[in-house]
Amino acid sequence: MFTSEGGQLSHGLLEPARAVGARRVIAESMVFGYGYGDFGDHVLTEDDAFAPTGDTAVEPHLEGMRVKEELMLNADGLEGISLRYGLFYSAGGTEAIAEMLGKRQLPVVNEHGRVLPWINLADAGAAPTSRYRTPI
């Protein structure tokens, strides 16, 4: 759906959205778009750069997130919305990870007292429809 080829953005859903008279497009995004570094004491907000360049190890991942947001937020004739989700949890969705953590099969990163952005899967699922119901 979203690619960057030679610096040119291409897309597959914006033209059909316009053709059917859509006024809004919503893109799913995530907190990892801020990058994978240690931000120290800095609290990230939506004012911080999203999908910063420079880390070649994760650039392909960040580029995908960056391109998707640019397409949605700058779509001519459409209101673009990007929902930046956090880390998912819920019954039926994260038991395997919790079990692996309990068995020390996954690394646990020292968060140095910082808060991680967890979101319940039901809340994440309701977010797009909630936004659609807001009048234009």
N, C-alpha and C positions, 0 to 999 in steps of 0.2 A: 504494500500500500504506500509506503513512504520510502523514497530512496533519494540519494544525492548522487548524481552522475555528472562528473565534470563540473561541479559547482551549480548545476541546474537541478532545481527541485522538481520532482514529478509526483503525481498523486493519482489515485484511482477512485476516490469517493467524492471529491468535492464537486466535480462537474455533474455527476448524477444527482447529488443533493440539490444543486441549483436547478436542474432540469425538473425535479418534482416539486419545486417551490419551497424547499427547506429554508428556514431563516436562521437556524442555529446548527452548528456541528460541535459534537463533544468528543474530545480525545482523552483516552485513559493515559495517565502518566504516573510517575512514581518518584518517591523521595530520592532514589539513587541518581536521579538526574542532576543533583547538585554536585555529584562527584563522589569519589570513594576515599577521599583523604581524611585526615584527622584535622578537624576544624578548631581544636583546642577549646577555649572558653567561648568562642563566637557562637551565638545562637543564630541558626539559619532562618531566614524569612523569605517571603516571595520577592523581596527587593534584592536578594543576592543573585548573582549570575547563575543561570540554569544551564547545565551541561557545558561546563567550562572546557576549553581546549587545553592541550598541553600534556596530558597523561596518555602516552601512546599505548600503554597496556590496556586501557579501557576506552580509548577513543571510538572504536566502532560502536560500542554500546551507547556512549554518550551522543554520538552523532545521530543515531536513530531517534533518540529521545528529543534531541534538539530540533531535527528536521520536522518531526511530527508536531511539536509545539509551534514552530514557525509557520507551518502550513495552516494549522487550525486558527491561530491567533491573528494571522494576516490574510485570511481568505477574503477576497473581494466579494462584497455582497452578502456575506454570511457573518453572523456573530460566532466567533470561535471561543470555545471554552475548553480549558485543560484541567482535568481533575487529577491532582498530584496525590496519589494514594501513599499511605505509609506501609508498614509491615502488617500483613494479614494474620488474624487469629480467629478461631471459633471452634466450637464443638463440630466434629466432622471434617475439619479442615486442617488442623495443626497437630493432632495427636502424634503422628509419626515423628514430627520434628521434636516435640516435647520428649518423646520416648528416647530418641537418639541423644538429645541433650542430657537426659538423666543417666544414660549409659556412657557418657563422655565420648560419644562417637562424632560429635561436631565440636568445633572450637567455640569457646565462649570468649568474646572480645570484652576487655575491660572498658566499660563506657565512662569511666572516670566521673561517675555521678550525673552524667547527662541523661536526658530523657530521650527515649526512642519513640518514633511516631507510629504506634500500633493502632490499627483500625480493625474493628470486627467485620467479618465478611458480609454479614447482613446489612450493616451500615454502608459498606462500600457498594453493595448491590443496589441500595435505595438511592444513593447519591445522584446518579444520572437522571432518574425519573423525577426526582425532587427538583432538579435544576430545570428540567423541561417544563415543569408546571409553573415556573415563575414567569409572569407576563413580560412580554417584550416592551 
